[in-house]
Amino acid sequence: MRASLRLTLVAFLAQLAMRVAHADTPVGILPTIDFKAYFPWLVWVSSEGHDAEFPAGFRYKLLSERSADSSTVEFALVRELPDGTKTVAIRGSGPLSKFDDASKRIVETMSRSVRVTFQRYDLRGVHDFAELQEKMRDFGWETSPVPK
């Protein structure tokens, strides 16, 4: 099964699990955390995968953020190539209360379809930038300043 067809199937599952943002709903390319209106939630990072379409490899990341009132979640499933190129495969939002089940289905479906495993990183307790930096160090992630 070609990667684009697999992503279409995953997108369909995500639409069933959560109401994907309508075209007229203003959303950014990736979830944006500002520690006022939006806070980090959960992140999944896949192992490196390889297939005929991407023989040099790929990695998937499922990024999510919650609203300040904890009612909604925005998420993006991103494919990253070894050269740093990133493609948003799915971008959506929905009720936070349904995200655990929806994200579980997305991760399980992606694991099977592209033969990768996912590691979950819990950022739900992060409330400011200093806490985020501390968590990132705990996870062994590198940080760099955001260009202005």
N, C-alpha and C positions, 0 to 999 in steps of 0.2 A: 504494500500500500504506500503510495507516494506521501511525502511529508505534508504537502499542501492539503491533501484529502484528510489525513490524520488530524491536522489542525482544524479543518472544517468540522469534523466530528466532535472534537473537543470543544470547539466554540458552541456547537449545538447543545452539548451537554451542559455547558455553563449557562446558556440561555434558559434551559429548562430549570436548572437549579436556582438561578437568581435572575432577576430582571436586569438584563444588560442595558446599560445607559442608552437612551434613545439618541438619535442623531442630533436632535435639537437641544440635548442636555449638554451644557458646556463642561467638558472634562479635559484635563491635560493629557499629554501623551503617557506620562508615568505618574503614579501617585506622588503628590507633593506634600511633604510633612512640614508644617509651620509651627507646631506646638501651641497653636491657638485654636484653629478650627479643625485641624487634622493631626492625628498622632499615629506613630507606627503601631502595627498590629502583629502580623505574622509574616514570615518570609520563608520560602522553601527554595533550596538550591539543588539542582540535579547533579548527578555524577556526569562525567563527560561521555557523550554518546557519539557514535559514528554510523553513517549509512551511506548509500550510494550517492545521494544528493549532497551530503556534507562529509566527504571522506576525511577532511582535516579535523573534523569534530564540531561539536556544539554543546552548549549547556543551556538548560532552562532555569528561569527564576520566576517564581510566583510571588509578587510583591503585594502587600495589602496595607491599608491605612484605615483607621476608624475616625468617624466624626467626633467632635468634642462632646456631643451628648450621647455618644455610644449607640446611636440608632442605626447608622448606616456604615457600610464598608465600601471602599473603592479598591479595585484590584487590577493588576495587569500580569499577564503571562508573557514573558519576554524570552526570546531565543537569542543567545549571545554566541558569536563565532570567535575562533581564536584570535582574529585580527581586531577584535573589539566591536565589530558591527553588531548592533542590537536591532531586533525586529519585534514589535509588539504583536503577538499572535491573538490575544484576547484582551479587551479593555472593558471593564464593566463596574457596576455598582449594585448594591442591594441591601436588604436588611441584615444587620450584623448578626441577628439571631439565627440566620440560615447559612451563614458563611462557613461554619465548621463542616457541615455536611457537604456543601457545594465544593469547598476547597479539597476535601478528602476525595471526592469523585474526580475532580480535575487532576489531582496528583496521581491517583491510581490509574486513570485512563492514560495519562502521559507516560507513566512508568511502563505500562504494557505496550503502548503503541510505538514508542521510540526506544524502548529497552534501556531505561536509565533508572536510577534510584534517587530518591529525594531526601534531603536532610532538612528538618524543620527548625527554624530559629524563632524563638518566642520573644517578641519585643513589646508585649502587652503592658508591661509594667513601666515602660519608658514614658516620662512626662516632660523632659526637657533635653536640650542638646547635650549637656554634660552627661546625663544618664545614657543617652544614645552612644556617645563616644566610649563610655565605660563598657557597655554591652559589646560594642564592636571589638574592643580590645580583648574582652573575655572570649569572644568567638574566634579571635585570631585574624580578624579582618583588618586590612590596611585602610587608612583614611587619608584624604588629601583635601586641601581647601577648595571650596567651590569658587570658580572664576567669577569675578564681578562684571 
